[in-house]
Amino acid sequence: MFLLLSTIFWTLIAGKDLNFDFRNYHLYSAYSFLHDRLEKDYFPAAVSGYLNPLAEVPIYAMIMAQWDDRLVAIFIALSHFPVFFFIWKIAELVTADSRIDRSFACAAATILAFLSPIQLTTLSNSFADPAAGLFTVIGIYLVLNFGANASLRLILLAGVMFGVGAGLKLTNLILVPGAFVALLFRPGHASCKLKALAVLAAGCLLGFLITNGWWAAKLYAHFGNPIFPLYNSLFKSPDFIQSDFSDRRMLSYGGWTWLVLPFSMLRSGTMIYSENSAPDLRPFFLVLSFVGAAVFMAARKIKRNWSEGAVAIKPDAPKARRLLWVYFLVSYFLWGTMSGIGRYAYVLWLLVGPLLLGMMAAYWPQSLTRITLGVAVALQVVVLALNGNLYWSAHYWNGKWVDLEIPEPLKNEPATYLLHGVQSNSFIAPYLHPDSRFSNFTGQYVQPVGSRMSEKMKQFLSDTTHPIRLVFETNYKSGYNALALSPGTREELDSFLSGYGLRVSNMECKTILLKGSPLGKTLAGVGWVPPTPQQKDENIAAVMWVCDLERLPELELQEALKKYDAIDRVFDSIEDSCGSALAPHRIQTVRSLNGWFRNYFNTITVLMVNDDDIFIHPNLSMLTFPMGKLSEWNKHPIECPDIMKKMRETDFVFTPPVHR
């Protein structure tokens, strides 16, 4: 009840979170699914826009039904809350052999789970991680309960839970293999273990097909890739580069990131394991509990007796704790080497509570366990309060989850909208004319130009029945309903539009305003303060300009494409030298007013030509690596700098805030 009240209290004081992903693809994904827009739109929400939309349907339905935003948030929070019941039950299993007070143990473990920064940042908002994670945690609980005489129906149900969780959120697939390895450590004959593994696999497949099979079939029918655009090097859909999308932004230490992370997470800074500042002391305490357990066990072995207050371990009692440790370590290793993105380990951060409690309660003296747990909880609260950016983009409550101000012509007239920028802002789609079409043509993934343009993109651009418009985000100036482009801005827009055979048709643009209250910044980095309703009329969270476009004459288009070809030869040779540091190779070059660039979506590293200088700019770094002069360029092999090493060397000196 305490945690339930804490959940509601936290939801109401934190405000609604109109986070980057919500505006980028969460709302659009549900809109696209419910209105069957695969044929009408093309890459409207970048790469993420084709993920399973099922988890986003509830929040979309509530928003479109115009529920009060507080009610929406509380409903979502309550749907996330049941995971703590299973965390409590897991804590009961892993402390079954201890003399510590069970109520205290389970409460401490569950509170520690609640205090996970990733849990707090995803509670009551649109992220699918809590919804998918609930099913995964249920699966873990069932695996831990699977004894030697248990029915295989229990393990089948566990498999279904793992499959449902992975189907709702594909990144939860990383959390499945640990269950298979854990089953190998349960008591019993090899034949029984193999049978259990087979049943678990069948359950996983069934659960995955229930939540994702139908969506995979739709993607395969439309693109030739059931998980489009992921792993396209295998499926080779013509609508995406034949390369694998692999987000490696957080793997600054490569394959060893998982090993240093419990210590890196002590720091307050962005892009350590999460885009926001989310310091977490609990993994460090988990390492400390393991080291302490080894010390206490060694001391007892030397003395040949148990110290006062120690635990007499029952023969079968440690089974659940052993299985949970195996599951956690396998899953943590896979996540830490393949992803490193904090939200994708949502389940693992919840399990830190029971793991920490189980290890201490079993092997530490009871008095020291109580003191250490109290210190851990208190320090975690203090650190989060002082340094944690606990919501990505908290906004004040005003009755509407999405408070948009849209000019009437945009709502009443269908058009073809080209969304420009890494932030696609596809969330505006449900509020515009239903016959409009959308494509995020230059953003996280830039659509190829010229002969490499996909057939679907050519068809999208060839439609002349509706006006074609450019949408991009910019700074807000009070009092404007229509904006006149400056000559320099128009030249900048025309420069990157030229490869697509388009240009701005006039200097007058309209604006779409999103009302909201962004987070305040503190000198410590990005501290959290509750959003306030002061000056609502001027609190503008985002402004989208909407400008009319026209088509270039064919001769001008061909001249523009020749310039692309010349730059591409230079960029291609640098990619060949740098290998995986600039991945994936052969992405589309973007033309700007002062130069050219390629934005590598696996690492968000940018290869740029600025005037005559060629350089590499790593993600969220003050560093640049000069690669020579464009005017002096030749085709001889070049030496690529060790980008990740240089970033690590400066990581502790300067950690910049995230700028969306």
C-alpha positions, 0 to 999 in steps of 0.5 A: 500500500505504501508503494501504491500510494508512492506510485500515485504521488510520484505520478502526480508531482512528476507531471506528464512526460512528453518524451522524445520517443513519444513525439518521435514514434509512440503515438504515431505507431498506435495511430498507424496500426489502428488506421492501417497506414502502412500503405499510405505513409513511408518511414514516418517515424524513422526506424522505430516507427515500425516496431510492434505498436500494441503496447502504445494502443492504450495510451493512444486510445485514452489521449484520443478519447480526451481523457484528463491527462492526470487520469491517463497517467494514473491509469498507466501507472496502475497498469505498471504497478503489479510488477512490484507484487512479483518482485515481492514474491521473488524476494520471498523465494530468495530469502527463504533460508534466512533468519531475517524478518521476512516482512522487512526483507521483502519490503526492502527489496521492493522499495529498492526496486521502486527506486531504480531510476529507469523504473521511475523514468518510465513509470506512468508514461508511454514507454513499452518497457514496463508493460513488456517487463511485467510479463518477463518478471512473471516468467522469472518468478515461475522459473524460480518456482519450478521444482523437481516435482512441478508440472511442466505446465508451469514452465510452459506458462513461464515461456509464454510470459517471456515470449509475450514480453519479447513480442511487446518489446523486441529488446526483451529478447536479450532477457530470454536466454538467461531463463534457459541457462538458469534451468540447467542449474535446477536439480534433476536428471539431464533428461528432465532438464532437456524436457523442461528446456523444450517446453520453455522454448515452445512457450516462448514461441507461442507467447511471441507469436501471440503478441508479435506474430501478426505484426511480423506477418504484416511487415513481411508482406509489405517490406519482405522483412518481418522485423523491418528494418532490423537485421536487413542484411539478412532479409534484404528488403529493398526499402532499407540499406542492407545493414543491421541497425545496432544502437551502440551509443552506450557501449563506450567500453565496447564488450567490457561495458558491462564490467565497469558499469556498476561503477560508472552508474555512480556518476551523475551524467548523461549517456552513461547508460541512459540518455538522461542523468540517472545515477544508481548506487544499487548495482555497486551495493550488489557488487559489495554484497557479493564481495562481503558474502565471500569475505564472511564465508571465508572467515567462517570457514577459517573459524570452523564455526558460525558467528553470532546471528549467522544463518544455517543454510538448508540443503534445498533453500538456496535454489531460487537464489542460485537460479536468480543469480544465474539468470541475472548474470547471463542477461546482464552480460548479454545486455551489456555487450549487445546494448548497454541502453538502460531502459532495455534492462528495465527488468534487471534493475528491478531484480537488483532489489531481491538479489541484494537482499537475498545475498545479504540475508543469507551470508551477512550478519543480520545487524549489518544487513539491516544497516547496509540496506537502510544506508542503501535506500537513504543514499539512493533517495538522496542521490536521485533527489539531487542529481537524477533527471527523473523524467525526460520531459516533464510538463504541467497538467492542463487537462490534455495529454497533447496540447497542440495549436494547429492552423485550420488549413492544416487540419482541413486540407490533405497534404504530403508532409516531409518530416525533417529532423532526428525528431520526426514529430510524427505525433502530429499526424493524428491531428491533421487531415486523415488523408494526409501522408507522412515521411521522415525523409531526413532524420535518424535514417536519411532516405537515399537520393537519385538512383539509390532511392527506393521504389516506395519513396519514389512513389511517395514523392510522385503523388501530385494530387496533394500539396507537398509540405516540409515540417521541421522543428525550430525555436519559438518566437512569441506572437507568431502564427505564420513565419517568414523564412529568412533568405539564409534559412531558405537557402539551407532548406533548399540545399538538403531538399535539392537531392530530392528534387524539391525546394521551398516555394515561398517565404511564408510558413505556418506553425504548429505549437506544442504547449508544455513546460520543459525541465529546468536545468541546474548547475549540477547537470540536469536536476529534477524540479516539478513542472509548474503551470506559470505562464502557460500561454508562453510555455511552448515545448516545441514549434514545428514550421510547415512550409510549402514546397515545389519541384525542381526542374529536371536539369537542376536536379541532375546538377545537384545529384552530380555534387552528391556523387563527388562528396560520396566518393570522399566519404566512402573512402573514409568509411572504409578506413574507419570500419565499424567506427562509422557504421553502417556504411554507405548511408545517405549524405546530407547537403547543408548550406556550408557543407555535407554530412553523414549521421551514423545512426548506430553511434550517432557519430557525424562525418562532416565537410564544413566549408573545406574541412573534413572531420569526424564528430562523435556523439555528444562530444566536444571532440572533433577529429580532422581528416584533411581538406576537401580541396587536397583530397586524394584516394590514398588510404587514410588512418582513422582515429580511435574514436571510442578511445578518445571519447573515453579519455575525455568522458570523466572530464566533460559530460555534456547535457543532452540537447534534443 
